Structure formats: structure tokens, C-alpha cells
């Protein structure tokens, strides 16, 4: 893999012969582009044409050349590679480009701020530090990995990278972005629904690593009903609800987690009866409580019912916002801190502010590059 300086080119009035290029690495980079185009790799052609900075700066002639490449016409290859050399030379003081090829790559980041393009295949980016020293920012525009150490790997934009290989990771083996980095495609309400499962089952904010695993599964086809059922067999669920937990106790706990109150006798007897008779399972009950809290009251509902419904909705919304602030906006994953922050909320506005203050304090500690934590904030999906 070759690293070369990279930034926004201005091609319109500039030409550079390959023999006079001031940057050998730029020529290697141009040759890599050429080699990949000759291999009819549509991904790299799309990368050039669609890059938000590089693409618009290309003159129409160059865009036509790239389009011709895709069809196997290489007559304008030399001119275009010379222009690429010029573009690289112009901006050698800014970011660097780490470029893979059409095979499975193991790429090495640099101390600079890199644009890392893996291309086709399964691509692994090797990082020099422990995972707890990094922040992985997820957005609809892509992924960015930042090393918080003063003299670390810098901040790298990722394109077509499937795995991150840290010196010491949270899991055995490289961090699989295909399983954790897919929540940016979800709608706001879908992501909130995943957060609500953590509240209902565990009465805590979600951890970023966990919620993004489930959100990625949601984005790739796992339904909310399937997730709710899969939550039942998690170690944390078994610890929270031992085998001897009665359906009555389970229902009371879920009501308190979701709505912050004791259920009314009629509703409690109805749900416990269904659970005891096996007509519904516990995961279905949780989803029904969550859906009920957000449902619009019937036109015939009493004033008291409507008032309670609105209070239930506000309570769940605030807990969801607290959970999102911890895991989505701050990107933290310490489950003990997630429980502590949520436990501060008792339904009052002051307690919500206390939870936010606690999260802010946890975040300051989490940012420490030496003994902090791996952060995974998601931007551009939920309003902060």
C-alpha cells in the first residue's frame, strides 16, 4: 500500500508530464489508479467520480475519460494519470491516501490524517494503539476513526474497510464493521425502538457497541419482534430475570422500567393471565407495553386515561433521550455507567438533568486516551 498526499485538485488549467512529476509517491498513486481502472474495477471509478471534493473538481473531459475506462477504452489514460499526479503534488501538506486494490487487503494507517480506501474484497485496517484509545464516528456520510493519543494514528476517513485491527481489541480478533457500523441507515424511530428494548429489559441506557450491533442487524433485515425474542436469551436478561421470576413479577418490573409506575390492576391481570396461559411470550408483552405507551388514545378514552397516556409517553421519551445521549451521541459502552445514569431519572425534570450531568462526567473520563474507553458516536440520525 502506498501513502501519498491527497486533497482537492484543480485540473482545469494545469497539465503535468509524468517525467517532471515532483512526487514519486504521486506517480505510484497514479499508476495504482490506472492499474485498478484497467482491471475494470467499478468501485474506484465511482470513488473518483462521486467523491464530494475530487469529483466536482474534475473537468468534463476527465470525467469522460473515466467513463471510457469503465468501458475498456484506455486511450486517454496517460493524460489522466498525469492530472492525478498534479492533484497529489498540489496538496502534499494535507491528508494522505491509503489505497487498497481489488483483492483482500491488510492496510496500515499512518500518523497523518488518512483517507483509507479498501476497494473490493475484505479489507482490514491495522491500527497501532489499543481500541480504548480510539473513537469511531458513524454517520450517513461514512466512517471516521480517530486516535485520541497525542502522537497516534491521527483521524482517518474510511471507505470500503470491513475490519479494524487494534493492538489490543475489545473482542477476540479484529473489530467487524459489517456487524457494528450499520445504524446510520436507520430511520430515527427505528433506532429509538432499539434503545427502548434496553430500557424495557434492563432499565439502563444502551451501550454503544451493543445497540449498534442490534441496530445493524435491524438495518440488514432482523425485525424488531425478532430482536425482542433474541434479547430473552442474553446473559444480562437471564441475570436480571432468573428462572424463578414469576410472570407477575416480570410484568411489574417491565411496567416500572418503561412507564415508571405500578400497572393498573385490570391491565396487570389481563397481561399476567395471557402470560400464564402461554398465549403470549415475555418478548411480545414487552413490545406491547412499549407500543401502548406510544399509541394514540381512542376517541372514546376518558380524560383520566388520556392524561395517564400522555404521562407514560413523556416518561418513556425522556428515558429514550437519556439512553440516546449516553450511547448514540456520546458513544459510550460502560454498562455500569449506563445503569447509573438511568437510575438517576425518577420522572422529574431535575432528575433528567442529573442524568445528563452524570453522562457528561462519564464522557470526560471516557475521552482519556490512556485509560478511557472505545467510543462509537453516531451523528446525523437522532437529534441531540
Residue pairs with C-beta under 8 A, 6 or more apart in sequence:
1 98
1 99
1 100
1 105
1 107
1 108
2 25
2 28
2 29
2 32
2 99
3 25
3 96
3 97
3 98
3 110
3 112
3 114
4 23
4 25
4 26
4 28
4 29
4 88
4 92
4 96
4 97
5 23
5 25
5 26
5 88
5 89
5 91
5 92
5 93
5 94
5 95
5 96
5 97
6 29
6 87
6 88
6 91
6 94
6 95
6 96
6 97
6 115
7 53
7 87
7 90
7 91
7 94
7 95
8 53
8 54
8 57
8 87
8 91
9 54
9 57
9 58
9 83
9 84
9 86
9 87
9 90
9 91
10 57
10 90
11 57
11 58
11 59
11 62
11 83
11 86
11 87
12 59
14 83
14 86
15 79
15 82
15 83
15 86
16 82
16 83
16 85
16 86
16 89
17 82
18 27
18 30
18 78
18 81
18 82
18 85
21 27
21 82
21 85
21 89
22 89
23 85
23 88
23 89
23 92
25 88
26 84
26 85
26 88
26 89
26 92
27 85
29 84
29 85
29 88
29 97
29 99
30 81
30 82
30 84
30 85
30 88
31 81
32 99
32 101
33 44
33 48
33 81
33 84
34 77
34 80
34 81
35 101
36 44
36 101
36 102
36 119
37 44
37 45
37 66
37 69
37 70
37 74
37 77
38 69
38 74
38 77
39 102
40 70
40 72
41 102
41 119
41 120
42 70
43 119
43 120
43 160
44 117
44 119
45 66
45 67
45 69
45 70
47 117
47 159
48 54
48 55
48 58
48 66
49 55
49 58
49 63
49 66
49 67
54 87
58 66
62 80
62 83
64 76
65 76
65 77
65 79
65 80
66 80
68 74
68 75
68 76
69 77
88 97
94 113
95 112
95 113
95 114
95 115
95 157
96 110
96 112
96 113
96 114
96 115
97 114
97 115
97 116
97 117
98 107
98 108
98 109
98 110
98 114
98 115
98 116
98 117
98 125
98 156
99 117
99 119
100 107
100 117
100 118
100 119
100 121
100 123
100 160
101 119
101 121
102 119
102 120
102 121
103 120
103 121
104 121
104 122
104 123
104 124
105 118
105 119
105 121
105 123
105 124
106 123
106 124
106 126
106 165
107 116
107 118
107 123
107 124
107 125
107 126
107 161
108 125
108 126
109 116
109 125
109 126
109 127
109 128
109 153
109 154
109 156
110 153
110 154
111 151
111 152
111 153
111 154
112 154
113 154
113 155
113 156
114 154
114 156
114 157
115 156
115 157
115 159
116 125
116 156
116 157
116 158
116 159
116 161
117 159
117 160
118 125
118 158
118 159
118 160
118 161
118 162
119 160
120 160
122 162
122 163
123 160
123 161
123 162
123 163
124 161
124 162
124 163
124 164
124 165
124 174
125 145
125 156
125 158
125 161
125 163
125 164
125 165
126 165
127 134
127 145
127 147
127 153
127 164
127 165
127 166
127 167
128 147
128 152
128 153
128 167
129 147
129 149
129 152
129 153
129 166
129 167
130 166
130 167
130 168
130 169
131 164
131 166
131 168
131 169
131 170
131 175
131 374
132 168
132 170
132 371
132 372
132 373
132 374
133 147
133 148
133 149
133 152
133 369
133 370
133 372
134 145
134 146
134 147
134 148
134 166
134 374
134 375
135 145
135 146
135 148
135 331
135 374
135 375
135 376
135 377
136 143
136 144
136 145
136 146
136 164
136 181
136 331
136 374
136 375
136 376
137 143
137 144
137 145
137 146
137 331
137 376
137 377
137 378
137 379
138 181
138 183
138 184
138 212
138 376
138 377
138 378
138 379
139 184
139 378
139 379
139 380
140 184
140 185
140 380
140 381
141 380
142 157
142 158
142 159
143 157
143 158
143 161
143 177
143 181
144 155
144 156
144 157
144 158
145 153
145 155
145 156
145 158
145 164
146 154
146 155
146 156
147 153
147 154
147 155
147 369
148 367
148 368
148 369
148 372
149 369
149 370
150 369
152 369
158 177
161 177
162 176
162 177
162 178
163 174
163 175
163 176
163 177
164 174
164 175
164 177
165 174
165 175
166 174
166 175
169 175
170 209
170 374
178 216
179 213
179 216
180 209
180 212
180 213
180 216
180 376
181 212
181 216
182 212
182 215
182 216
182 219
182 220
183 191
183 211
183 212
183 215
183 216
183 218
183 219
183 378
183 381
184 378
184 380
184 381
185 219
186 215
186 218
186 219
186 381
188 381
188 382
188 383
190 215
190 218
190 219
190 224
191 215
191 324
191 328
191 381
191 382
192 320
192 324
192 382
193 224
193 290
194 206
194 211
194 214
194 215
194 218
194 224
194 227
195 205
195 206
195 211
195 320
195 323
195 324
195 327
195 328
196 258
196 290
196 316
196 320
197 214
197 224
197 227
197 228
197 231
197 286
197 290
198 204
198 205
198 206
198 210
198 211
198 323
199 257
199 258
199 316
199 319
199 320
199 323
199 342
200 254
200 257
200 258
200 286
200 289
200 290
201 231
201 236
201 237
201 240
201 257
201 286
202 236
202 237
202 240
202 257
202 339
203 253
203 256
203 257
203 339
203 342
203 343
204 323
204 335
204 338
204 339
204 341
204 342
204 343
205 322
205 323
205 325
205 326
205 327
205 338
205 339
205 341
205 342
205 359
206 323
206 326
206 327
206 338
207 327
207 332
207 333
207 334
207 335
207 338
208 327
208 328
208 330
208 331
208 332
208 333
208 375
208 376
208 377
208 378
209 333
209 374
209 376
210 333
211 327
211 328
212 376
212 378
214 222
214 227
217 227
218 224
218 227
222 230
224 287
225 283
225 284
225 287
228 283
228 284
228 286
228 287
229 281
229 283
231 237
231 283
232 281
232 282
232 283
236 335
241 250
241 253
241 282
247 272
247 275
247 276
247 282
248 268
248 272
250 275
250 282
250 285
251 263
251 268
251 271
251 272
251 275
251 285
252 262
252 263
252 268
254 285
254 286
254 289
255 261
255 262
255 263
255 268
255 289
256 262
258 286
258 289
258 290
258 293
258 312
258 316
258 319
259 289
259 293
259 312
259 315
259 316
260 315
260 346
260 347
261 312
263 271
271 280
271 285
271 288
274 280
274 285
275 281
275 282
275 285
280 288
290 316
292 312
293 309
293 312
293 313
293 315
293 316
294 313
294 316
295 309
297 305
297 306
297 309
301 309
315 347
318 345
318 347
318 352
319 342
319 345
321 352
322 341
322 342
322 345
322 352
322 355
322 356
322 359
323 338
323 342
324 382
325 356
325 359
325 384
326 332
326 337
326 338
326 341
326 359
326 362
327 333
327 338
328 377
328 378
328 381
328 382
329 377
329 378
329 379
329 382
329 384
330 359
330 362
330 363
330 366
330 375
330 377
331 375
331 376
331 377
331 378
332 338
332 359
332 362
332 363
332 366
332 373
332 375
333 373
333 374
333 376
334 362
334 366
334 373
337 358
337 359
337 362
340 358
341 355
341 358
341 359
341 362
342 355
344 351
344 354
344 355
344 358
345 351
345 352
345 354
345 355
365 372
366 372
366 373
366 375
367 375
